[in-house]
Amino acid sequence: MVPDNGDEEHAVIAHFRLAAGGFGDADQRERVYEAEEVMAAAVEEVGVGEVDGNEFGGGEVVLYAYGPDADALFKVMEPTLRSLPFRLAHVILRRGDIESRVDL
């Protein structure tokens, strides 16, 4: 077995259903942008990766973050993700080829 060389990319991919269809309303988008800024600062401060943006459409928003350890990244992001009021919501933790789902 080859030891983990630390080069495997991990990801935290958060999915939120928006109350309004399409791209959500202006207030929803603003809350997502504010949450992204908070998470980006926290992730950078702790040094566990980077928040890499969002995609709005189809009545949902998806937030992306990447780093060497999905669990450490999610631990930093989780309080802010859980504070967003949009539901249904879940997070995919991708550890290389392995994914797990956390419902928010």
Helices and strands as residue ranges (DSSP letters): E 10-17, H 26-46, E 50-57, E 60-67, H 70-83, E 89-95, E 98-103
